[in-house]
Amino acid sequence: MRRLKNSLRKNLKWSPNALCEFEKLDVFVANRISDRVEYLAKNIDNVDIKPLKGHWYGHYRYAVGDWRIIFAVYEDTIVIKSVGHRKNIYK
């Protein structure tokens, strides 16, 4: 499990691309991801996140079942960059 400094609640921002992807999701999946994103913002030090390589270097991934949330951390802000199914998200 990857630990990040500053366990205080982080602010959340969604990139336009991530918002577009999120809006296309099934209601059940969207609610689940929304809940987990809120949990991530409050407990970033206590969740299983993994740093990414290659094209997504400098970003992290958070798994929610078969769905992935790709995000970056800038000081006190988490920026959601992409949301999608694990078979498509890294392409």
N, CA, C and O atoms as CSV, one atom per row, in Angstrom:
chain,resi,resn,atom,element,x,y,z
A,1,MET,N,N,0.855,-1.177,0.000
A,1,MET,CA,C,0.000,0.000,0.000
A,1,MET,C,C,0.896,1.233,0.000
A,1,MET,O,O,1.860,1.311,0.761
A,2,ARG,N,N,0.579,2.164,-0.835
A,2,ARG,CA,C,1.353,3.386,-0.983
A,2,ARG,C,C,0.862,4.428,0.016
A,2,ARG,O,O,-0.346,4.627,0.146
A,3,ARG,N,N,1.752,5.082,0.708
A,3,ARG,CA,C,1.410,6.118,1.682
A,3,ARG,C,C,1.794,7.483,1.125
A,3,ARG,O,O,2.888,7.661,0.591
A,4,LEU,N,N,0.898,8.428,1.254
A,4,LEU,CA,C,1.174,9.797,0.853
A,4,LEU,C,C,1.189,10.675,2.087
A,4,LEU,O,O,0.494,10.391,3.062
A,5,LYS,N,N,1.969,11.733,2.055
A,5,LYS,CA,C,2.056,12.637,3.204
A,5,LYS,C,C,0.779,13.465,3.329
A,5,LYS,O,O,0.019,13.628,2.375
A,6,ASN,N,N,0.574,13.977,4.533
A,6,ASN,CA,C,-0.587,14.825,4.853
A,6,ASN,C,C,-1.893,14.052,4.771
A,6,ASN,O,O,-2.493,13.933,3.703
A,7,SER,N,N,-2.311,13.544,5.877
A,7,SER,CA,C,-3.534,12.744,5.905
A,7,SER,C,C,-4.796,13.586,6.066
A,7,SER,O,O,-5.877,13.034,6.269
A,8,LEU,N,N,-4.680,14.898,5.980
A,8,LEU,CA,C,-5.865,15.748,6.057
A,8,LEU,C,C,-6.724,15.558,4.817
A,8,LEU,O,O,-6.248,15.088,3.784
A,9,ARG,N,N,-7.993,15.927,4.929
A,9,ARG,CA,C,-8.900,15.801,3.794
A,9,ARG,C,C,-8.392,16.639,2.634
A,9,ARG,O,O,-8.019,17.800,2.801
A,10,LYS,N,N,-8.383,16.047,1.489
A,10,LYS,CA,C,-7.924,16.734,0.277
A,10,LYS,C,C,-9.114,17.310,-0.478
A,10,LYS,O,O,-10.220,16.773,-0.418
A,11,ASN,N,N,-8.878,18.396,-1.180
A,11,ASN,CA,C,-9.897,18.943,-2.072
A,11,ASN,C,C,-9.963,18.070,-3.315
A,11,ASN,O,O,-8.971,17.458,-3.711
A,12,LEU,N,N,-11.129,18.018,-3.920
A,12,LEU,CA,C,-11.320,17.209,-5.124
A,12,LEU,C,C,-11.606,18.080,-6.326
A,12,LEU,O,O,-12.372,19.040,-6.243
A,13,LYS,N,N,-10.990,17.743,-7.440
A,13,LYS,CA,C,-11.296,18.365,-8.729
A,13,LYS,C,C,-11.398,17.246,-9.752
A,13,LYS,O,O,-10.691,16.242,-9.667
A,14,TRP,N,N,-12.273,17.430,-10.706
A,14,TRP,CA,C,-12.431,16.468,-11.802
A,14,TRP,C,C,-11.985,17.142,-13.086
A,14,TRP,O,O,-12.377,18.276,-13.361
A,15,SER,N,N,-11.177,16.462,-13.868
A,15,SER,CA,C,-10.808,16.980,-15.181
A,15,SER,C,C,-12.040,16.864,-16.085
A,15,SER,O,O,-12.904,16.024,-15.832
A,16,PRO,N,N,-12.138,17.689,-17.129
A,16,PRO,CA,C,-13.279,17.586,-18.051
A,16,PRO,C,C,-13.414,16.189,-18.653
A,16,PRO,O,O,-14.526,15.690,-18.819
A,17,ASN,N,N,-12.299,15.564,-18.975
A,17,ASN,CA,C,-12.315,14.217,-19.542
A,17,ASN,C,C,-12.900,13.214,-18.544
A,17,ASN,O,O,-13.727,12.381,-18.914
A,18,ALA,N,N,-12.475,13.294,-17.291
A,18,ALA,CA,C,-12.976,12.376,-16.263
A,18,ALA,C,C,-14.469,12.589,-16.022
A,18,ALA,O,O,-15.209,11.623,-15.831
A,19,LEU,N,N,-14.914,13.839,-16.028
A,19,LEU,CA,C,-16.346,14.112,-15.853
A,19,LEU,C,C,-17.168,13.513,-16.984
A,19,LEU,O,O,-18.240,12.955,-16.752
A,20,CYS,N,N,-16.667,13.628,-18.203
A,20,CYS,CA,C,-17.357,13.062,-19.359
A,20,CYS,C,C,-17.448,11.546,-19.229
A,20,CYS,O,O,-18.503,10.965,-19.486
A,21,GLU,N,N,-16.357,10.904,-18.836
A,21,GLU,CA,C,-16.354,9.455,-18.648
A,21,GLU,C,C,-17.300,9.047,-17.523
A,21,GLU,O,O,-18.022,8.057,-17.638
A,22,PHE,N,N,-17.291,9.812,-16.444
A,22,PHE,CA,C,-18.133,9.523,-15.282
A,22,PHE,C,C,-19.616,9.605,-15.636
A,22,PHE,O,O,-20.407,8.768,-15.201
A,23,GLU,N,N,-19.988,10.600,-16.413
A,23,GLU,CA,C,-21.398,10.797,-16.792
A,23,GLU,C,C,-21.927,9.680,-17.678
A,23,GLU,O,O,-23.138,9.470,-17.742
A,24,LYS,N,N,-21.050,8.963,-18.360
A,24,LYS,CA,C,-21.463,7.868,-19.232
A,24,LYS,C,C,-21.670,6.555,-18.484
A,24,LYS,O,O,-22.190,5.595,-19.053
A,25,LEU,N,N,-21.269,6.503,-17.217
A,25,LEU,CA,C,-21.357,5.266,-16.445
A,25,LEU,C,C,-22.788,4.953,-16.034
A,25,LEU,O,O,-23.631,5.843,-15.928
A,26,ASP,N,N,-23.042,3.673,-15.806
A,26,ASP,CA,C,-24.295,3.203,-15.248
A,26,ASP,C,C,-24.498,3.867,-13.879
A,26,ASP,O,O,-23.521,4.137,-13.181
A,27,VAL,N,N,-25.726,4.129,-13.493
A,27,VAL,CA,C,-26.031,4.828,-12.247
A,27,VAL,C,C,-25.433,4.095,-11.040
A,27,VAL,O,O,-24.850,4.727,-10.159
A,28,PHE,N,N,-25.575,2.777,-10.998
A,28,PHE,CA,C,-25.041,2.000,-9.883
A,28,PHE,C,C,-23.523,2.153,-9.780
A,28,PHE,O,O,-22.990,2.381,-8.695
A,29,VAL,N,N,-22.837,2.027,-10.907
A,29,VAL,CA,C,-21.373,2.149,-10.937
A,29,VAL,C,C,-20.961,3.578,-10.583
A,29,VAL,O,O,-20.014,3.780,-9.823
A,30,ALA,N,N,-21.659,4.558,-11.123
A,30,ALA,CA,C,-21.343,5.966,-10.855
A,30,ALA,C,C,-21.482,6.280,-9.365
A,30,ALA,O,O,-20.639,6.978,-8.802
A,31,ASN,N,N,-22.527,5.776,-8.727
A,31,ASN,CA,C,-22.710,6.011,-7.294
A,31,ASN,C,C,-21.587,5.356,-6.487
A,31,ASN,O,O,-21.073,5.936,-5.530
A,32,ARG,N,N,-21.225,4.164,-6.883
A,32,ARG,CA,C,-20.155,3.449,-6.189
A,32,ARG,C,C,-18.829,4.202,-6.312
A,32,ARG,O,O,-18.101,4.356,-5.331
A,33,ILE,N,N,-18.528,4.663,-7.515
A,33,ILE,CA,C,-17.285,5.399,-7.735
A,33,ILE,C,C,-17.306,6.733,-7.000
A,33,ILE,O,O,-16.301,7.136,-6.415
A,34,SER,N,N,-18.432,7.411,-7.024
A,34,SER,CA,C,-18.560,8.680,-6.321
A,34,SER,C,C,-18.299,8.510,-4.824
A,34,SER,O,O,-17.590,9.312,-4.217
A,35,ASP,N,N,-18.872,7.468,-4.239
A,35,ASP,CA,C,-18.644,7.191,-2.816
A,35,ASP,C,C,-17.173,6.917,-2.530
A,35,ASP,O,O,-16.634,7.395,-1.532
A,36,ARG,N,N,-16.522,6.150,-3.402
A,36,ARG,CA,C,-15.116,5.805,-3.197
A,36,ARG,C,C,-14.189,7.000,-3.406
A,36,ARG,O,O,-13.148,7.096,-2.756
A,37,VAL,N,N,-14.557,7.910,-4.306
A,37,VAL,CA,C,-13.759,9.121,-4.506
A,37,VAL,C,C,-13.826,9.991,-3.251
A,37,VAL,O,O,-12.814,10.545,-2.823
A,38,GLU,N,N,-15.000,10.109,-2.670
A,38,GLU,CA,C,-15.145,10.864,-1.420
A,38,GLU,C,C,-14.328,10.213,-0.304
A,38,GLU,O,O,-13.667,10.900,0.474
A,39,TYR,N,N,-14.379,8.893,-0.237
A,39,TYR,CA,C,-13.601,8.166,0.763
A,39,TYR,C,C,-12.106,8.398,0.540
A,39,TYR,O,O,-11.355,8.590,1.497
A,40,LEU,N,N,-11.681,8.382,-0.711
A,40,LEU,CA,C,-10.287,8.624,-1.064
A,40,LEU,C,C,-9.835,9.996,-0.563
A,40,LEU,O,O,-8.746,10.128,-0.004
A,41,ALA,N,N,-10.664,11.006,-0.761
A,41,ALA,CA,C,-10.315,12.368,-0.355
A,41,ALA,C,C,-10.145,12.480,1.160
A,41,ALA,O,O,-9.318,13.256,1.640
A,42,LYS,N,N,-10.918,11.715,1.900
A,42,LYS,CA,C,-10.857,11.777,3.365
A,42,LYS,C,C,-9.776,10.874,3.951
A,42,LYS,O,O,-9.256,11.158,5.030
A,43,ASN,N,N,-9.433,9.793,3.256
A,43,ASN,CA,C,-8.555,8.765,3.808
A,43,ASN,C,C,-7.436,8.370,2.859
A,43,ASN,O,O,-7.144,7.182,2.726
A,44,ILE,N,N,-6.812,9.311,2.207
A,44,ILE,CA,C,-5.833,8.981,1.177
A,44,ILE,C,C,-4.668,8.149,1.719
A,44,ILE,O,O,-4.058,7.385,0.971
A,45,ASP,N,N,-4.357,8.286,2.998
A,45,ASP,CA,C,-3.260,7.507,3.579
A,45,ASP,C,C,-3.646,6.074,3.897
A,45,ASP,O,O,-2.773,5.240,4.135
A,46,ASN,N,N,-4.934,5.772,3.905
A,46,ASN,CA,C,-5.393,4.448,4.325
A,46,ASN,C,C,-6.070,3.655,3.223
A,46,ASN,O,O,-6.834,2.733,3.509
A,47,VAL,N,N,-5.807,3.992,1.982
A,47,VAL,CA,C,-6.395,3.245,0.868
A,47,VAL,C,C,-5.273,2.637,0.028
A,47,VAL,O,O,-4.138,3.112,0.042
A,48,ASP,N,N,-5.612,1.588,-0.694
A,48,ASP,CA,C,-4.633,0.894,-1.526
A,48,ASP,C,C,-4.550,1.574,-2.884
A,48,ASP,O,O,-5.348,1.298,-3.781
A,49,ILE,N,N,-3.582,2.460,-3.024
A,49,ILE,CA,C,-3.363,3.131,-4.302
A,49,ILE,C,C,-2.007,2.690,-4.832
A,49,ILE,O,O,-1.113,2.326,-4.067
A,50,LYS,N,N,-1.870,2.729,-6.144
A,50,LYS,CA,C,-0.612,2.304,-6.754
A,50,LYS,C,C,-0.128,3.390,-7.712
A,50,LYS,O,O,-0.920,3.951,-8.470
A,51,PRO,N,N,1.173,3.686,-7.679
A,51,PRO,CA,C,1.712,4.641,-8.648
A,51,PRO,C,C,1.745,4.001,-10.031
A,51,PRO,O,O,1.959,2.796,-10.166
A,52,LEU,N,N,1.534,4.811,-11.042
A,52,LEU,CA,C,1.507,4.307,-12.417
A,52,LEU,C,C,2.803,4.622,-13.140
A,52,LEU,O,O,3.574,5.485,-12.720
A,53,LYS,N,N,3.032,3.909,-14.236
A,53,LYS,CA,C,4.240,4.076,-15.048
A,53,LYS,C,C,3.836,4.469,-16.466
A,53,LYS,O,O,2.653,4.530,-16.800
A,54,GLY,N,N,4.834,4.731,-17.278
A,54,GLY,CA,C,4.591,5.012,-18.694
A,54,GLY,C,C,3.820,6.301,-18.911
A,54,GLY,O,O,4.144,7.337,-18.329
A,55,HIS,N,N,2.798,6.229,-19.752
A,55,HIS,CA,C,1.985,7.396,-20.107
A,55,HIS,C,C,1.409,8.097,-18.876
A,55,HIS,O,O,1.277,9.321,-18.861
A,56,TRP,N,N,1.070,7.332,-17.857
A,56,TRP,CA,C,0.445,7.878,-16.641
A,56,TRP,C,C,1.459,8.103,-15.522
A,56,TRP,O,O,1.069,8.189,-14.357
A,57,TYR,N,N,2.737,8.200,-15.840
A,57,TYR,CA,C,3.752,8.415,-14.815
A,57,TYR,C,C,3.418,9.672,-14.001
A,57,TYR,O,O,3.050,10.702,-14.565
A,58,GLY,N,N,3.548,9.580,-12.694
A,58,GLY,CA,C,3.235,10.704,-11.813
A,58,GLY,C,C,1.795,10.685,-11.316
A,58,GLY,O,O,1.396,11.533,-10.518
A,59,HIS,N,N,1.019,9.718,-11.787
A,59,HIS,CA,C,-0.371,9.562,-11.371
A,59,HIS,C,C,-0.504,8.279,-10.551
A,59,HIS,O,O,0.408,7.454,-10.489
A,60,TYR,N,N,-1.659,8.144,-9.932
A,60,TYR,CA,C,-1.956,6.959,-9.129
A,60,TYR,C,C,-3.247,6.338,-9.622
A,60,TYR,O,O,-4.055,6.982,-10.291
A,61,ARG,N,N,-3.423,5.059,-9.272
A,61,ARG,CA,C,-4.684,4.411,-9.591
A,61,ARG,C,C,-5.307,3.884,-8.317
A,61,ARG,O,O,-4.617,3.435,-7.402
A,62,TYR,N,N,-6.626,3.950,-8.279
A,62,TYR,CA,C,-7.404,3.448,-7.162
A,62,TYR,C,C,-8.439,2.504,-7.752
A,62,TYR,O,O,-9.236,2.900,-8.602
A,63,ALA,N,N,-8.425,1.259,-7.302
A,63,ALA,CA,C,-9.325,0.244,-7.848
A,63,ALA,C,C,-10.637,0.215,-7.069
A,63,ALA,O,O,-10.656,0.250,-5.838
A,64,VAL,N,N,-11.734,0.149,-7.828
A,64,VAL,CA,C,-13.076,-0.001,-7.260
A,64,VAL,C,C,-13.714,-1.160,-8.032
A,64,VAL,O,O,-14.366,-0.956,-9.056
A,65,GLY,N,N,-13.516,-2.361,-7.529
A,65,GLY,CA,C,-13.973,-3.538,-8.267
A,65,GLY,C,C,-13.211,-3.639,-9.577
A,65,GLY,O,O,-11.980,-3.626,-9.585
A,66,ASP,N,N,-13.941,-3.742,-10.694
A,66,ASP,CA,C,-13.320,-3.793,-12.022
A,66,ASP,C,C,-13.099,-2.402,-12.612
A,66,ASP,O,O,-12.668,-2.279,-13.758
A,67,TRP,N,N,-13.385,-1.371,-11.855
A,67,TRP,CA,C,-13.268,0.005,-12.319
A,67,TRP,C,C,-12.027,0.649,-11.726
A,67,TRP,O,O,-11.607,0.305,-10.621
A,68,ARG,N,N,-11.446,1.580,-12.460
A,68,ARG,CA,C,-10.243,2.256,-12.013
A,68,ARG,C,C,-10.447,3.761,-12.033
A,68,ARG,O,O,-11.092,4.311,-12.926
A,69,ILE,N,N,-9.883,4.409,-11.029
A,69,ILE,CA,C,-9.867,5.865,-10.939
A,69,ILE,C,C,-8.396,6.263,-11.038
A,69,ILE,O,O,-7.580,5.840,-10.219
A,70,ILE,N,N,-8.063,7.061,-12.022
A,70,ILE,CA,C,-6.696,7.553,-12.176
A,70,ILE,C,C,-6.693,9.004,-11.729
A,70,ILE,O,O,-7.515,9.809,-12.168
A,71,PHE,N,N,-5.742,9.326,-10.835
A,71,PHE,CA,C,-5.721,10.674,-10.275
A,71,PHE,C,C,-4.289,11.123,-10.009
A,71,PHE,O,O,-3.356,10.320,-9.985
A,72,ALA,N,N,-4.146,12.425,-9.810
A,72,ALA,CA,C,-2.867,13.023,-9.432
A,72,ALA,C,C,-3.098,13.801,-8.143
A,72,ALA,O,O,-4.210,14.254,-7.870
A,73,VAL,N,N,-2.041,13.950,-7.356
A,73,VAL,CA,C,-2.120,14.689,-6.095
A,73,VAL,C,C,-1.212,15.904,-6.206
A,73,VAL,O,O,-0.019,15.781,-6.482
A,74,TYR,N,N,-1.789,17.069,-5.988
A,74,TYR,CA,C,-1.047,18.328,-5.995
A,74,TYR,C,C,-1.293,19.014,-4.656
A,74,TYR,O,O,-2.378,19.545,-4.418
A,75,GLU,N,N,-0.290,19.004,-3.784
A,75,GLU,CA,C,-0.363,19.586,-2.450
A,75,GLU,C,C,-1.629,19.143,-1.715
A,75,GLU,O,O,-1.661,18.032,-1.186
A,76,ASP,N,N,-2.671,19.975,-1.665
A,76,ASP,CA,C,-3.887,19.612,-0.919
A,76,ASP,C,C,-5.057,19.271,-1.842
A,76,ASP,O,O,-6.210,19.297,-1.412
A,77,THR,N,N,-4.776,18.956,-3.091
A,77,THR,CA,C,-5.836,18.695,-4.070
A,77,THR,C,C,-5.611,17.368,-4.787
A,77,THR,O,O,-4.497,17.038,-5.196
A,78,ILE,N,N,-6.695,16.623,-4.926
A,78,ILE,CA,C,-6.696,15.417,-5.742
A,78,ILE,C,C,-7.425,15.757,-7.032
A,78,ILE,O,O,-8.562,16.229,-7.000
A,79,VAL,N,N,-6.779,15.521,-8.163
A,79,VAL,CA,C,-7.397,15.782,-9.458
A,79,VAL,C,C,-7.683,14.435,-10.120
A,79,VAL,O,O,-6.766,13.681,-10.445
A,80,ILE,N,N,-8.964,14.147,-10.312
A,80,ILE,CA,C,-9.371,12.920,-10.981
A,80,ILE,C,C,-9.154,13.121,-12.476
A,80,ILE,O,O,-9.739,14.020,-13.079
A,81,LYS,N,N,-8.319,12.289,-13.066
A,81,LYS,CA,C,-7.963,12.447,-14.481
A,81,LYS,C,C,-8.750,11.534,-15.403
A,81,LYS,O,O,-9.055,11.908,-16.536
A,82,SER,N,N,-9.084,10.327,-14.926
A,82,SER,CA,C,-9.792,9.379,-15.773
A,82,SER,C,C,-10.516,8.357,-14.908
A,82,SER,O,O,-10.058,8.005,-13.821
A,83,VAL,N,N,-11.663,7.883,-15.414
A,83,VAL,CA,C,-12.462,6.860,-14.747
A,83,VAL,C,C,-12.895,5.877,-15.825
A,83,VAL,O,O,-13.419,6.285,-16.862
A,84,GLY,N,N,-12.679,4.584,-15.590
A,84,GLY,CA,C,-13.102,3.613,-16.587
A,84,GLY,C,C,-12.887,2.187,-16.150
A,84,GLY,O,O,-12.338,1.921,-15.080
A,85,HIS,N,N,-13.326,1.272,-16.992
A,85,HIS,CA,C,-13.172,-0.151,-16.728
A,85,HIS,C,C,-11.708,-0.533,-16.890
A,85,HIS,O,O,-10.995,0.039,-17.715
A,86,ARG,N,N,-11.271,-1.492,-16.108
A,86,ARG,CA,C,-9.847,-1.860,-16.106
A,86,ARG,C,C,-9.340,-2.348,-17.452
A,86,ARG,O,O,-8.141,-2.245,-17.715
A,87,LYS,N,N,-10.196,-2.874,-18.311
A,87,LYS,CA,C,-9.717,-3.363,-19.608
A,87,LYS,C,C,-9.477,-2.227,-20.606
A,87,LYS,O,O,-8.789,-2.421,-21.609
A,88,ASN,N,N,-10.035,-1.052,-20.341
A,88,ASN,CA,C,-9.912,0.068,-21.285
A,88,ASN,C,C,-9.149,1.267,-20.750
A,88,ASN,O,O,-8.688,2.096,-21.535
A,89,ILE,N,N,-9.007,1.381,-19.468
A,89,ILE,CA,C,-8.534,2.625,-18.865
A,89,ILE,C,C,-7.085,2.978,-19.214
A,89,ILE,O,O,-6.747,4.157,-19.317
A,90,TYR,N,N,-6.238,1.982,-19.393
A,90,TYR,CA,C,-4.820,2.257,-19.613
A,90,TYR,C,C,-4.449,2.415,-21.076
A,90,TYR,O,O,-3.280,2.641,-21.388
A,91,LYS,N,N,-5.401,2.304,-21.972
A,91,LYS,CA,C,-5.111,2.395,-23.410
A,91,LYS,C,C,-5.013,3.828,-23.870
A,91,LYS,O,O,-4.775,4.083,-25.051
